[in-house]
């Protein structure tokens, strides 16, 4: 018995390496195929780098899965979403069930990677075998011969999995394997868990009332694009002792410097999360070797990606390109070591892009803690004296030389040295950021 694991993708660079590695760890002999719908990020390159064939097609999960099935050599097709993790004994369970000749199709049980009462309710409802409770999120597994005879997935942009399962149900039982997949709640977290739940119910109800799946897909896509119009990113480092704030560590010690950085970065994450219903959140980590730790730290509301490039300018330019290639219309990138960044400042930056071409948030040390733009401007990242006190001034000059209108935000302190920390403590109100202030006071500052 040979398994072919087909993973449909569209801009899944943040998770595809992890998904491939996990499947390989569970079944080294399983064939893995990435069915890509035109990713503009590094999804395809990452998969190929791991020796995985990439089948390209028009976007649409049904179209992509059908293309992957044509390429597959296995007699059992496992359709696995890129953000869904199989149970540890998944292939043992599948061997046991599909050894029985009568089993043609089935799904695993559902669980989420976030604990919330409404998601627990969704998990409970999906344990019932109803016409609207079996989806691709639960990992659809089907004999290839039956998949072909049943006509494959319809070429729809939405509910292709529901349609195929209910069509198959007329011919054979849909088995439920005992294990639970764990799927990402990222869509729920970005839009708001309850709001996403109501949207799901609304779309499902319309589908069963006879509304065209293509029309529903267009509505869904319009709603997604409205939120994705703003890409809000944080540049960060995984808070590991000795890898962050090395200048600050010279006076505070490596452990204290790392803890201070962690507090600052988590504050920035929190302020961004408050805007998750209005923007697509990203965090770009410095170092591919620690990306999994970074992803766990930042949390599921963020798409965690790796910075790419030599100097800071190249890494910023790559991040801007990545977000614009994903359909973003306005990009805002933040530093992670500025404790005074607030939701209000971020909102101000986003609003300013309605009238201005560029938004810059200067730091007292001559750099900047925020840059925003509504189209790509690579000239702002070239010929800049990075890691000097001239960064902000040179970026401002480059913007004006290109005829760009620039909106300047309040000047803030980024904490790189003990002197920066002392200056911040003098200026900050006593009630502001108590965790960071208490930490600094405990150091005797």
SENU-826884 format. One record per residue (C-alpha): x, y, z; residue number from 0. Coordinates in nm, 2 decimals, always signed. Layout:
BEGIN
selo x=X	y=Y	z=Z	nr=NUM $
...
END
This chain:
BEGIN
selo x=+0.00	y=+0.00	z=+0.00	nr=0 $
selo x=+0.15	y=+0.33	z=-0.11	nr=1 $
selo x=+0.04	y=+0.67	z=+0.02	nr=2 $
selo x=+0.05	y=+0.99	z=-0.18	nr=3 $
selo x=+0.02	y=+1.30	z=+0.04	nr=4 $
selo x=-0.10	y=+1.60	z=-0.16	nr=5 $
selo x=-0.06	y=+1.94	z=-0.01	nr=6 $
selo x=-0.24	y=+2.23	z=-0.18	nr=7 $
selo x=-0.06	y=+2.56	z=-0.13	nr=8 $
selo x=-0.08	y=+2.93	z=-0.20	nr=9 $
selo x=+0.18	y=+3.14	z=-0.03	nr=10 $
selo x=+0.25	y=+2.89	z=+0.25	nr=11 $
selo x=+0.63	y=+2.96	z=+0.28	nr=12 $
selo x=+0.58	y=+3.00	z=+0.66	nr=13 $
selo x=+0.46	y=+2.65	z=+0.72	nr=14 $
selo x=+0.55	y=+2.43	z=+0.42	nr=15 $
selo x=+0.89	y=+2.32	z=+0.55	nr=16 $
selo x=+0.74	y=+2.21	z=+0.88	nr=17 $
selo x=+0.45	y=+2.02	z=+0.71	nr=18 $
selo x=+0.68	y=+1.83	z=+0.48	nr=19 $
selo x=+0.92	y=+1.74	z=+0.76	nr=20 $
selo x=+0.64	y=+1.62	z=+0.98	nr=21 $
selo x=+0.49	y=+1.40	z=+0.72	nr=22 $
selo x=+0.83	y=+1.25	z=+0.65	nr=23 $
selo x=+0.88	y=+1.18	z=+1.02	nr=24 $
selo x=+0.55	y=+0.99	z=+1.03	nr=25 $
selo x=+0.60	y=+0.79	z=+0.70	nr=26 $
selo x=+0.94	y=+0.81	z=+0.53	nr=27 $
selo x=+0.81	y=+0.61	z=+0.24	nr=28 $
selo x=+0.51	y=+0.82	z=+0.16	nr=29 $
selo x=+0.51	y=+1.02	z=-0.16	nr=30 $
selo x=+0.47	y=+1.39	z=-0.09	nr=31 $
selo x=+0.34	y=+1.63	z=-0.36	nr=32 $
selo x=+0.30	y=+2.01	z=-0.33	nr=33 $
selo x=+0.01	y=+2.12	z=-0.55	nr=34 $
selo x=+0.08	y=+2.50	z=-0.59	nr=35 $
selo x=-0.17	y=+2.75	z=-0.71	nr=36 $
selo x=+0.08	y=+3.02	z=-0.81	nr=37 $
selo x=+0.25	y=+3.12	z=-0.49	nr=38 $
selo x=+0.44	y=+3.45	z=-0.51	nr=39 $
selo x=+0.65	y=+3.37	z=-0.20	nr=40 $
selo x=+0.91	y=+3.10	z=-0.15	nr=41 $
selo x=+0.67	y=+2.81	z=-0.11	nr=42 $
selo x=+0.77	y=+2.62	z=-0.43	nr=43 $
selo x=+1.14	y=+2.69	z=-0.38	nr=44 $
selo x=+1.13	y=+2.55	z=-0.02	nr=45 $
selo x=+0.94	y=+2.24	z=-0.13	nr=46 $
selo x=+1.18	y=+2.17	z=-0.42	nr=47 $
selo x=+1.47	y=+2.23	z=-0.18	nr=48 $
selo x=+1.35	y=+1.94	z=+0.02	nr=49 $
selo x=+1.33	y=+1.72	z=-0.29	nr=50 $
selo x=+0.95	y=+1.75	z=-0.32	nr=51 $
selo x=+0.79	y=+1.77	z=-0.66	nr=52 $
selo x=+0.57	y=+2.08	z=-0.72	nr=53 $
selo x=+0.27	y=+2.06	z=-0.95	nr=54 $
selo x=+0.16	y=+2.40	z=-1.06	nr=55 $
selo x=-0.20	y=+2.49	z=-1.16	nr=56 $
selo x=-0.45	y=+2.77	z=-1.16	nr=57 $
selo x=-0.54	y=+2.88	z=-0.80	nr=58 $
selo x=-0.83	y=+2.70	z=-0.64	nr=59 $
selo x=-0.80	y=+2.41	z=-0.39	nr=60 $
selo x=-1.01	y=+2.18	z=-0.60	nr=61 $
selo x=-0.81	y=+2.24	z=-0.91	nr=62 $
selo x=-0.48	y=+2.21	z=-0.73	nr=63 $
selo x=-0.58	y=+1.88	z=-0.55	nr=64 $
selo x=-0.70	y=+1.73	z=-0.89	nr=65 $
selo x=-0.36	y=+1.83	z=-1.04	nr=66 $
selo x=-0.18	y=+1.66	z=-0.76	nr=67 $
selo x=-0.39	y=+1.35	z=-0.78	nr=68 $
selo x=-0.30	y=+1.31	z=-1.15	nr=69 $
selo x=+0.07	y=+1.32	z=-1.07	nr=70 $
selo x=+0.04	y=+1.09	z=-0.77	nr=71 $
selo x=+0.17	y=+0.73	z=-0.79	nr=72 $
selo x=+0.01	y=+0.60	z=-0.47	nr=73 $
selo x=-0.31	y=+0.40	z=-0.44	nr=74 $
selo x=-0.42	y=+0.60	z=-0.13	nr=75 $
selo x=-0.45	y=+0.98	z=-0.17	nr=76 $
selo x=-0.41	y=+1.19	z=+0.14	nr=77 $
selo x=-0.52	y=+1.55	z=+0.09	nr=78 $
selo x=-0.35	y=+1.75	z=+0.36	nr=79 $
selo x=-0.39	y=+2.12	z=+0.41	nr=80 $
selo x=-0.06	y=+2.31	z=+0.47	nr=81 $
selo x=-0.17	y=+2.43	z=+0.81	nr=82 $
selo x=-0.30	y=+2.10	z=+0.93	nr=83 $
selo x=-0.09	y=+1.85	z=+1.13	nr=84 $
selo x=-0.16	y=+1.48	z=+1.12	nr=85 $
selo x=-0.18	y=+1.27	z=+1.44	nr=86 $
selo x=+0.14	y=+1.08	z=+1.53	nr=87 $
selo x=+0.00	y=+0.74	z=+1.43	nr=88 $
selo x=-0.19	y=+0.86	z=+1.13	nr=89 $
selo x=-0.04	y=+0.62	z=+0.88	nr=90 $
selo x=-0.08	y=+0.32	z=+1.12	nr=91 $
selo x=-0.45	y=+0.41	z=+1.14	nr=92 $
selo x=-0.48	y=+0.44	z=+0.76	nr=93 $
selo x=-0.30	y=+0.11	z=+0.70	nr=94 $
selo x=-0.54	y=-0.06	z=+0.94	nr=95 $
selo x=-0.85	y=+0.09	z=+0.78	nr=96 $
selo x=-0.76	y=+0.07	z=+0.41	nr=97 $
selo x=-0.63	y=-0.29	z=+0.44	nr=98 $
selo x=-1.01	y=-0.36	z=+0.46	nr=99 $
selo x=-1.11	y=-0.35	z=+0.10	nr=100 $
selo x=-1.45	y=-0.19	z=+0.17	nr=101 $
selo x=-1.30	y=+0.13	z=+0.30	nr=102 $
selo x=-1.29	y=+0.38	z=+0.01	nr=103 $
selo x=-1.29	y=+0.72	z=+0.18	nr=104 $
selo x=-1.26	y=+0.88	z=+0.52	nr=105 $
selo x=-1.15	y=+1.17	z=+0.73	nr=106 $
selo x=-0.98	y=+1.22	z=+1.06	nr=107 $
selo x=-1.14	y=+1.40	z=+1.35	nr=108 $
selo x=-1.09	y=+1.77	z=+1.40	nr=109 $
selo x=-0.90	y=+1.98	z=+1.66	nr=110 $
selo x=-0.75	y=+2.32	z=+1.66	nr=111 $
selo x=-0.42	y=+2.46	z=+1.78	nr=112 $
selo x=-0.59	y=+2.72	z=+2.00	nr=113 $
selo x=-0.81	y=+2.66	z=+2.30	nr=114 $
selo x=-1.13	y=+2.86	z=+2.28	nr=115 $
selo x=-1.48	y=+2.77	z=+2.37	nr=116 $
selo x=-1.63	y=+2.83	z=+2.03	nr=117 $
selo x=-1.35	y=+2.62	z=+1.86	nr=118 $
selo x=-1.42	y=+2.34	z=+2.11	nr=119 $
selo x=-1.79	y=+2.37	z=+2.01	nr=120 $
selo x=-1.69	y=+2.35	z=+1.65	nr=121 $
selo x=-1.48	y=+2.04	z=+1.72	nr=122 $
selo x=-1.77	y=+1.88	z=+1.90	nr=123 $
selo x=-2.02	y=+1.95	z=+1.62	nr=124 $
selo x=-1.78	y=+1.82	z=+1.36	nr=125 $
selo x=-1.77	y=+1.48	z=+1.54	nr=126 $
selo x=-2.12	y=+1.43	z=+1.41	nr=127 $
selo x=-2.15	y=+1.28	z=+1.06	nr=128 $
selo x=-2.37	y=+1.54	z=+0.89	nr=129 $
selo x=-2.38	y=+1.68	z=+0.54	nr=130 $
selo x=-2.21	y=+2.01	z=+0.66	nr=131 $
selo x=-1.95	y=+1.87	z=+0.91	nr=132 $
selo x=-1.69	y=+1.70	z=+0.69	nr=133 $
selo x=-1.43	y=+1.93	z=+0.54	nr=134 $
selo x=-1.08	y=+1.92	z=+0.39	nr=135 $
selo x=-0.95	y=+2.06	z=+0.72	nr=136 $
selo x=-1.00	y=+1.71	z=+0.86	nr=137 $
selo x=-0.77	y=+1.56	z=+0.60	nr=138 $
selo x=-0.96	y=+1.37	z=+0.34	nr=139 $
selo x=-0.81	y=+1.03	z=+0.25	nr=140 $
selo x=-0.95	y=+0.83	z=-0.05	nr=141 $
selo x=-0.85	y=+0.54	z=-0.27	nr=142 $
selo x=-0.72	y=+0.68	z=-0.60	nr=143 $
selo x=-0.94	y=+0.45	z=-0.80	nr=144 $
selo x=-1.25	y=+0.57	z=-0.62	nr=145 $
selo x=-1.14	y=+0.93	z=-0.65	nr=146 $
selo x=-1.12	y=+0.89	z=-1.02	nr=147 $
selo x=-1.45	y=+0.71	z=-1.06	nr=148 $
selo x=-1.62	y=+0.98	z=-0.84	nr=149 $
selo x=-1.50	y=+1.25	z=-1.07	nr=150 $
selo x=-1.25	y=+1.42	z=-0.84	nr=151 $
selo x=-1.31	y=+1.77	z=-0.69	nr=152 $
selo x=-1.52	y=+2.02	z=-0.87	nr=153 $
selo x=-1.32	y=+2.32	z=-1.00	nr=154 $
selo x=-1.47	y=+2.56	z=-0.74	nr=155 $
selo x=-1.31	y=+2.82	z=-0.53	nr=156 $
selo x=-1.50	y=+2.72	z=-0.22	nr=157 $
selo x=-1.67	y=+2.41	z=-0.08	nr=158 $
selo x=-1.51	y=+2.18	z=-0.33	nr=159 $
selo x=-1.43	y=+1.94	z=-0.04	nr=160 $
selo x=-1.79	y=+1.95	z=+0.09	nr=161 $
selo x=-1.93	y=+1.88	z=-0.26	nr=162 $
selo x=-1.70	y=+1.58	z=-0.32	nr=163 $
selo x=-1.76	y=+1.43	z=+0.02	nr=164 $
selo x=-2.14	y=+1.45	z=-0.02	nr=165 $
selo x=-2.12	y=+1.31	z=-0.37	nr=166 $
selo x=-1.91	y=+1.02	z=-0.24	nr=167 $
selo x=-2.15	y=+0.97	z=+0.04	nr=168 $
selo x=-2.42	y=+0.86	z=-0.21	nr=169 $
selo x=-2.19	y=+0.57	z=-0.31	nr=170 $
selo x=-2.01	y=+0.46	z=+0.00	nr=171 $
selo x=-1.98	y=+0.53	z=+0.38	nr=172 $
selo x=-1.75	y=+0.81	z=+0.48	nr=173 $
selo x=-1.53	y=+0.66	z=+0.75	nr=174 $
selo x=-1.40	y=+0.86	z=+1.04	nr=175 $
selo x=-1.06	y=+0.76	z=+1.16	nr=176 $
selo x=-1.01	y=+0.78	z=+1.54	nr=177 $
selo x=-0.71	y=+1.02	z=+1.54	nr=178 $
selo x=-0.75	y=+1.40	z=+1.54	nr=179 $
selo x=-0.57	y=+1.63	z=+1.31	nr=180 $
selo x=-0.47	y=+1.96	z=+1.45	nr=181 $
selo x=-0.55	y=+2.25	z=+1.22	nr=182 $
selo x=-0.44	y=+2.61	z=+1.26	nr=183 $
selo x=-0.69	y=+2.86	z=+1.39	nr=184 $
selo x=-0.51	y=+3.14	z=+1.21	nr=185 $
selo x=-0.81	y=+3.25	z=+1.00	nr=186 $
selo x=-1.02	y=+3.27	z=+1.32	nr=187 $
selo x=-0.76	y=+3.47	z=+1.50	nr=188 $
selo x=-0.70	y=+3.71	z=+1.22	nr=189 $
selo x=-1.07	y=+3.80	z=+1.17	nr=190 $
selo x=-1.18	y=+3.73	z=+1.53	nr=191 $
selo x=-1.29	y=+3.38	z=+1.63	nr=192 $
selo x=-1.66	y=+3.45	z=+1.67	nr=193 $
selo x=-1.68	y=+3.66	z=+1.36	nr=194 $
selo x=-1.51	y=+3.39	z=+1.15	nr=195 $
selo x=-1.75	y=+3.13	z=+1.30	nr=196 $
selo x=-2.05	y=+3.33	z=+1.20	nr=197 $
selo x=-1.91	y=+3.39	z=+0.85	nr=198 $
selo x=-1.85	y=+3.02	z=+0.81	nr=199 $
selo x=-2.21	y=+2.94	z=+0.91	nr=200 $
selo x=-2.34	y=+3.22	z=+0.68	nr=201 $
selo x=-2.14	y=+3.08	z=+0.38	nr=202 $
selo x=-2.24	y=+2.72	z=+0.45	nr=203 $
selo x=-2.61	y=+2.82	z=+0.48	nr=204 $
selo x=-2.60	y=+3.00	z=+0.15	nr=205 $
selo x=-2.43	y=+2.71	z=-0.02	nr=206 $
selo x=-2.70	y=+2.47	z=+0.09	nr=207 $
selo x=-2.97	y=+2.72	z=-0.01	nr=208 $
selo x=-2.84	y=+2.70	z=-0.37	nr=209 $
selo x=-2.61	y=+3.00	z=-0.40	nr=210 $
selo x=-2.34	y=+2.94	z=-0.66	nr=211 $
selo x=-2.01	y=+2.83	z=-0.50	nr=212 $
selo x=-1.82	y=+3.06	z=-0.74	nr=213 $
selo x=-2.03	y=+3.36	z=-0.63	nr=214 $
selo x=-1.96	y=+3.27	z=-0.26	nr=215 $
selo x=-1.59	y=+3.23	z=-0.34	nr=216 $
selo x=-1.58	y=+3.58	z=-0.49	nr=217 $
selo x=-1.75	y=+3.72	z=-0.18	nr=218 $
selo x=-1.50	y=+3.54	z=+0.04	nr=219 $
selo x=-1.21	y=+3.66	z=-0.16	nr=220 $
selo x=-1.33	y=+4.02	z=-0.16	nr=221 $
selo x=-1.36	y=+4.00	z=+0.22	nr=222 $
selo x=-1.01	y=+3.85	z=+0.25	nr=223 $
selo x=-0.86	y=+4.12	z=+0.02	nr=224 $
selo x=-1.02	y=+4.40	z=+0.23	nr=225 $
selo x=-0.83	y=+4.27	z=+0.54	nr=226 $
selo x=-0.52	y=+4.19	z=+0.34	nr=227 $
selo x=-0.50	y=+4.54	z=+0.20	nr=228 $
selo x=-0.27	y=+4.63	z=+0.49	nr=229 $
selo x=+0.04	y=+4.42	z=+0.56	nr=230 $
selo x=+0.17	y=+4.49	z=+0.91	nr=231 $
selo x=+0.51	y=+4.33	z=+0.99	nr=232 $
selo x=+0.75	y=+4.32	z=+1.28	nr=233 $
selo x=+1.12	y=+4.26	z=+1.23	nr=234 $
selo x=+1.24	y=+4.04	z=+1.52	nr=235 $
selo x=+1.49	y=+3.80	z=+1.65	nr=236 $
selo x=+1.41	y=+3.49	z=+1.86	nr=237 $
selo x=+1.49	y=+3.59	z=+2.22	nr=238 $
selo x=+1.78	y=+3.35	z=+2.28	nr=239 $
selo x=+2.06	y=+3.45	z=+2.52	nr=240 $
selo x=+2.36	y=+3.57	z=+2.33	nr=241 $
selo x=+2.18	y=+3.64	z=+2.01	nr=242 $
selo x=+2.00	y=+3.96	z=+2.09	nr=243 $
selo x=+2.09	y=+4.30	z=+2.22	nr=244 $
selo x=+2.47	y=+4.23	z=+2.24	nr=245 $
selo x=+2.56	y=+4.59	z=+2.30	nr=246 $
selo x=+2.31	y=+4.61	z=+2.59	nr=247 $
selo x=+2.44	y=+4.28	z=+2.72	nr=248 $
selo x=+2.79	y=+4.44	z=+2.78	nr=249 $
selo x=+2.65	y=+4.63	z=+3.07	nr=250 $
selo x=+2.34	y=+4.43	z=+3.18	nr=251 $
selo x=+2.46	y=+4.08	z=+3.10	nr=252 $
selo x=+2.33	y=+3.86	z=+2.83	nr=253 $
selo x=+2.03	y=+3.71	z=+3.02	nr=254 $
selo x=+1.90	y=+4.05	z=+3.14	nr=255 $
selo x=+1.94	y=+4.20	z=+2.79	nr=256 $
selo x=+1.75	y=+3.91	z=+2.64	nr=257 $
selo x=+1.47	y=+3.94	z=+2.89	nr=258 $
selo x=+1.44	y=+4.31	z=+2.82	nr=259 $
selo x=+1.43	y=+4.25	z=+2.45	nr=260 $
selo x=+1.16	y=+3.99	z=+2.50	nr=261 $
selo x=+0.94	y=+4.23	z=+2.70	nr=262 $
selo x=+0.98	y=+4.50	z=+2.43	nr=263 $
selo x=+0.90	y=+4.27	z=+2.14	nr=264 $
selo x=+0.60	y=+4.11	z=+2.31	nr=265 $
selo x=+0.46	y=+4.46	z=+2.36	nr=266 $
selo x=+0.50	y=+4.54	z=+1.99	nr=267 $
selo x=+0.33	y=+4.20	z=+1.90	nr=268 $
selo x=+0.04	y=+4.29	z=+2.13	nr=269 $
selo x=-0.01	y=+4.63	z=+1.97	nr=270 $
selo x=-0.01	y=+4.47	z=+1.63	nr=271 $
selo x=-0.25	y=+4.20	z=+1.74	nr=272 $
selo x=-0.50	y=+4.47	z=+1.84	nr=273 $
selo x=-0.52	y=+4.55	z=+1.46	nr=274 $
selo x=-0.55	y=+4.19	z=+1.34	nr=275 $
selo x=-0.90	y=+4.24	z=+1.21	nr=276 $
selo x=-0.78	y=+4.52	z=+0.99	nr=277 $
selo x=-0.44	y=+4.40	z=+0.87	nr=278 $
selo x=-0.25	y=+4.08	z=+0.77	nr=279 $
selo x=+0.01	y=+4.03	z=+1.04	nr=280 $
selo x=+0.36	y=+3.91	z=+0.97	nr=281 $
selo x=+0.68	y=+3.87	z=+1.17	nr=282 $
selo x=+1.01	y=+3.83	z=+0.99	nr=283 $
selo x=+1.27	y=+3.65	z=+1.20	nr=284 $
selo x=+1.65	y=+3.69	z=+1.16	nr=285 $
selo x=+1.77	y=+3.33	z=+1.12	nr=286 $
selo x=+1.61	y=+3.03	z=+0.95	nr=287 $
selo x=+1.76	y=+2.80	z=+1.21	nr=288 $
selo x=+1.53	y=+2.94	z=+1.49	nr=289 $
selo x=+1.21	y=+3.00	z=+1.29	nr=290 $
selo x=+1.01	y=+2.73	z=+1.47	nr=291 $
selo x=+1.09	y=+2.88	z=+1.81	nr=292 $
selo x=+1.01	y=+3.22	z=+1.68	nr=293 $
selo x=+0.68	y=+3.11	z=+1.54	nr=294 $
selo x=+0.58	y=+2.96	z=+1.87	nr=295 $
selo x=+0.68	y=+3.28	z=+2.05	nr=296 $
selo x=+0.50	y=+3.52	z=+1.82	nr=297 $
selo x=+0.18	y=+3.31	z=+1.81	nr=298 $
selo x=-0.06	y=+3.20	z=+1.55	nr=299 $
selo x=-0.20	y=+3.55	z=+1.46	nr=300 $
selo x=+0.12	y=+3.62	z=+1.27	nr=301 $
selo x=+0.26	y=+3.46	z=+0.96	nr=302 $
selo x=+0.62	y=+3.39	z=+1.07	nr=303 $
selo x=+0.87	y=+3.42	z=+0.79	nr=304 $
selo x=+1.25	y=+3.44	z=+0.76	nr=305 $
selo x=+1.44	y=+3.76	z=+0.67	nr=306 $
selo x=+1.63	y=+3.72	z=+0.35	nr=307 $
selo x=+1.93	y=+3.93	z=+0.24	nr=308 $
selo x=+2.27	y=+4.05	z=+0.36	nr=309 $
selo x=+2.23	y=+4.39	z=+0.52	nr=310 $
selo x=+1.92	y=+4.53	z=+0.68	nr=311 $
selo x=+1.82	y=+4.72	z=+0.37	nr=312 $
selo x=+1.82	y=+4.40	z=+0.16	nr=313 $
selo x=+1.61	y=+4.23	z=+0.43	nr=314 $
selo x=+1.36	y=+4.51	z=+0.44	nr=315 $
selo x=+1.33	y=+4.52	z=+0.07	nr=316 $
selo x=+1.27	y=+4.15	z=+0.06	nr=317 $
selo x=+1.00	y=+4.17	z=+0.32	nr=318 $
selo x=+0.83	y=+4.46	z=+0.13	nr=319 $
selo x=+0.84	y=+4.25	z=-0.19	nr=320 $
selo x=+0.70	y=+3.95	z=-0.01	nr=321 $
selo x=+0.40	y=+4.14	z=+0.13	nr=322 $
selo x=+0.32	y=+4.32	z=-0.20	nr=323 $
selo x=+0.35	y=+3.99	z=-0.39	nr=324 $
selo x=+0.08	y=+3.85	z=-0.16	nr=325 $
selo x=-0.16	y=+4.11	z=-0.27	nr=326 $
selo x=-0.10	y=+4.37	z=+0.00	nr=327 $
selo x=-0.17	y=+4.73	z=-0.10	nr=328 $
selo x=-0.01	y=+4.91	z=+0.19	nr=329 $
selo x=+0.29	y=+4.78	z=+0.39	nr=330 $
selo x=+0.41	y=+4.89	z=+0.74	nr=331 $
selo x=+0.72	y=+4.74	z=+0.90	nr=332 $
selo x=+0.81	y=+4.79	z=+1.27	nr=333 $
selo x=+1.12	y=+4.73	z=+1.48	nr=334 $
selo x=+1.07	y=+4.51	z=+1.78	nr=335 $
selo x=+1.28	y=+4.70	z=+2.04	nr=336 $
selo x=+1.08	y=+5.02	z=+2.07	nr=337 $
selo x=+0.87	y=+5.01	z=+2.38	nr=338 $
selo x=+0.67	y=+5.32	z=+2.30	nr=339 $
selo x=+0.51	y=+5.18	z=+1.98	nr=340 $
selo x=+0.14	y=+5.19	z=+2.02	nr=341 $
selo x=-0.18	y=+5.09	z=+1.84	nr=342 $
selo x=-0.24	y=+5.46	z=+1.79	nr=343 $
selo x=+0.09	y=+5.52	z=+1.62	nr=344 $
selo x=+0.04	y=+5.22	z=+1.39	nr=345 $
selo x=-0.31	y=+5.34	z=+1.30	nr=346 $
selo x=-0.17	y=+5.69	z=+1.23	nr=347 $
selo x=+0.09	y=+5.53	z=+0.99	nr=348 $
selo x=-0.17	y=+5.33	z=+0.81	nr=349 $
selo x=-0.41	y=+5.63	z=+0.77	nr=350 $
selo x=-0.12	y=+5.85	z=+0.65	nr=351 $
selo x=-0.07	y=+5.62	z=+0.35	nr=352 $
selo x=-0.41	y=+5.74	z=+0.22	nr=353 $
selo x=-0.24	y=+6.08	z=+0.14	nr=354 $
selo x=+0.13	y=+6.01	z=+0.16	nr=355 $
selo x=+0.37	y=+5.78	z=-0.03	nr=356 $
selo x=+0.60	y=+5.70	z=+0.26	nr=357 $
selo x=+0.57	y=+5.69	z=+0.64	nr=358 $
selo x=+0.87	y=+5.70	z=+0.86	nr=359 $
selo x=+0.91	y=+5.68	z=+1.23	nr=360 $
selo x=+1.24	y=+5.82	z=+1.34	nr=361 $
selo x=+1.45	y=+5.70	z=+1.64	nr=362 $
selo x=+1.67	y=+5.93	z=+1.86	nr=363 $
selo x=+1.98	y=+5.73	z=+1.75	nr=364 $
selo x=+1.94	y=+5.83	z=+1.38	nr=365 $
selo x=+1.76	y=+5.52	z=+1.26	nr=366 $
selo x=+1.39	y=+5.45	z=+1.22	nr=367 $
selo x=+1.15	y=+5.22	z=+1.40	nr=368 $
selo x=+0.88	y=+5.22	z=+1.13	nr=369 $
selo x=+0.86	y=+5.24	z=+0.75	nr=370 $
selo x=+0.54	y=+5.23	z=+0.55	nr=371 $
selo x=+0.46	y=+5.25	z=+0.18	nr=372 $
selo x=+0.19	y=+5.18	z=-0.07	nr=373 $
selo x=+0.41	y=+5.07	z=-0.36	nr=374 $
selo x=+0.76	y=+4.93	z=-0.38	nr=375 $
selo x=+1.05	y=+5.17	z=-0.37	nr=376 $
selo x=+1.38	y=+4.98	z=-0.37	nr=377 $
selo x=+1.58	y=+5.30	z=-0.39	nr=378 $
selo x=+1.49	y=+5.36	z=-0.02	nr=379 $
selo x=+1.70	y=+5.06	z=+0.07	nr=380 $
selo x=+2.00	y=+5.11	z=-0.15	nr=381 $
selo x=+2.30	y=+5.32	z=-0.08	nr=382 $
selo x=+2.20	y=+5.37	z=+0.29	nr=383 $
selo x=+2.46	y=+5.37	z=+0.56	nr=384 $
selo x=+2.30	y=+5.10	z=+0.76	nr=385 $
selo x=+2.37	y=+5.06	z=+1.13	nr=386 $
selo x=+2.48	y=+5.43	z=+1.15	nr=387 $
selo x=+2.33	y=+5.75	z=+1.28	nr=388 $
selo x=+2.26	y=+5.86	z=+0.92	nr=389 $
selo x=+1.99	y=+5.60	z=+0.83	nr=390 $
selo x=+1.69	y=+5.81	z=+0.88	nr=391 $
selo x=+1.83	y=+6.12	z=+0.72	nr=392 $
selo x=+1.95	y=+5.93	z=+0.42	nr=393 $
selo x=+1.62	y=+5.75	z=+0.38	nr=394 $
selo x=+1.43	y=+6.08	z=+0.40	nr=395 $
selo x=+1.66	y=+6.23	z=+0.14	nr=396 $
selo x=+1.62	y=+5.93	z=-0.09	nr=397 $
selo x=+1.24	y=+5.96	z=-0.06	nr=398 $
selo x=+1.24	y=+6.33	z=-0.15	nr=399 $
selo x=+1.48	y=+6.27	z=-0.44	nr=400 $
selo x=+1.23	y=+6.03	z=-0.58	nr=401 $
selo x=+0.95	y=+6.29	z=-0.55	nr=402 $
selo x=+0.77	y=+6.09	z=-0.27	nr=403 $
selo x=+0.56	y=+6.26	z=-0.01	nr=404 $
selo x=+0.67	y=+6.16	z=+0.34	nr=405 $
selo x=+0.47	y=+6.16	z=+0.66	nr=406 $
selo x=+0.69	y=+6.17	z=+0.98	nr=407 $
selo x=+0.57	y=+6.00	z=+1.30	nr=408 $
selo x=+0.68	y=+6.10	z=+1.65	nr=409 $
selo x=+1.05	y=+6.03	z=+1.73	nr=410 $
selo x=+1.09	y=+5.74	z=+1.97	nr=411 $
selo x=+1.37	y=+5.56	z=+2.16	nr=412 $
selo x=+1.49	y=+5.22	z=+2.05	nr=413 $
selo x=+1.68	y=+5.05	z=+2.33	nr=414 $
selo x=+2.02	y=+4.93	z=+2.22	nr=415 $
selo x=+2.23	y=+5.04	z=+2.51	nr=416 $
selo x=+2.21	y=+5.10	z=+2.89	nr=417 $
selo x=+2.21	y=+5.47	z=+2.80	nr=418 $
selo x=+1.91	y=+5.43	z=+2.58	nr=419 $
selo x=+1.73	y=+5.25	z=+2.86	nr=420 $
selo x=+1.81	y=+5.52	z=+3.12	nr=421 $
selo x=+1.69	y=+5.79	z=+2.87	nr=422 $
selo x=+1.37	y=+5.60	z=+2.82	nr=423 $
selo x=+1.31	y=+5.57	z=+3.19	nr=424 $
selo x=+1.35	y=+5.94	z=+3.24	nr=425 $
selo x=+1.10	y=+6.03	z=+2.97	nr=426 $
selo x=+0.83	y=+5.76	z=+3.02	nr=427 $
selo x=+0.53	y=+5.83	z=+3.24	nr=428 $
selo x=+0.52	y=+5.63	z=+3.57	nr=429 $
selo x=+0.21	y=+5.43	z=+3.47	nr=430 $
selo x=+0.34	y=+5.34	z=+3.12	nr=431 $
selo x=+0.47	y=+4.98	z=+3.05	nr=432 $
selo x=+0.49	y=+4.88	z=+3.42	nr=433 $
selo x=+0.65	y=+4.54	z=+3.33	nr=434 $
selo x=+0.94	y=+4.70	z=+3.15	nr=435 $
selo x=+0.98	y=+4.98	z=+3.41	nr=436 $
selo x=+0.97	y=+4.73	z=+3.70	nr=437 $
selo x=+1.23	y=+4.52	z=+3.52	nr=438 $
selo x=+1.46	y=+4.82	z=+3.48	nr=439 $
selo x=+1.41	y=+4.93	z=+3.84	nr=440 $
selo x=+1.50	y=+4.58	z=+3.96	nr=441 $
selo x=+1.83	y=+4.63	z=+3.78	nr=442 $
selo x=+1.89	y=+4.94	z=+3.99	nr=443 $
selo x=+1.85	y=+5.18	z=+3.70	nr=444 $
END
